[in-house]
Amino acid sequence: MRATHKNAQQDFRVEDSGGVVLFHMRSKAARIWVRENVNAESWQFLGDALAVDRRYAENLVAGIVSSGLSVA
């Protein structure tokens, strides 16, 4: 479930902890993308990360990458 891009700093860092996958937003572009494209509740945010059910993680990665952002 990893995709990479040429950027020195990745926009998102993914941490798979079993049933929940954390998407750490590492750039301003990542935070803007989440705000504009993800329908999330406030309790899904843990620090700089968006927590999503494992079943939705691959679709989220696909959306991020198709928008030109990077994931590691």
Phi, psi and omega in degrees: 000032181246141174225145181233165181220169184289342185303143178296316177253129179287149177286321179232143169242125183262133178234111181268113182248029178106254182281339181240138177245129180261130176252099180282122181273112188255002179217163177297321178300323179294316180297318178296316181300315180298314181301322184272341189236351184241129176268091185238151175273157182301328182288350179278352181262125179237097184064237180269013187242148171258125179263125179230152175298141182308327182296337183257354187297315182296320178294323178295316177300316180299318179294319179298310183294320180293341177272359178090007177268166185248150182226135175229000000 
